[in-house]
Amino acid sequence: MDAKTKRTARLRRHARVRKAIAGSASRPRLAVYRSNRHIYAQLIDDVQAATLVAASDAEVKGASPTVRAKAVGELIADRAKEVGIASAVFDRGGRLYHGRVAAVAEGAREGGLQI
């Protein structure tokens, strides 16, 4: 599978998932973006089209990318608690729920965020 086909397949999956998932102020969307080098997480209120909380692995020191991704999940959960958010809807961004994407979700759950 070439790179262009992979990208369009991921975007297609992402659009299909986004039709069903929407975040609100009480239960925002936990959107995860994974690049080749970094991972980013945001809590987004889709009604207001506003980012409530954000975190990335640039703020976290760690050995492996998966460890840093888990730390990002814990960081986003801590910041969500500060703002008063207890639960969120997980948006994997068209990626497989595996590896770094799953580590963000696990870290957020361990940090106290209900997904």
Summary of the structure (lengths in Angstrom):
residues: 115
radius of gyration: 13.7
end to end distance: 32.5
largest distance: 43.6
contacts: 373
relative contact order: 0.20
helix: 44%
strand: 22%
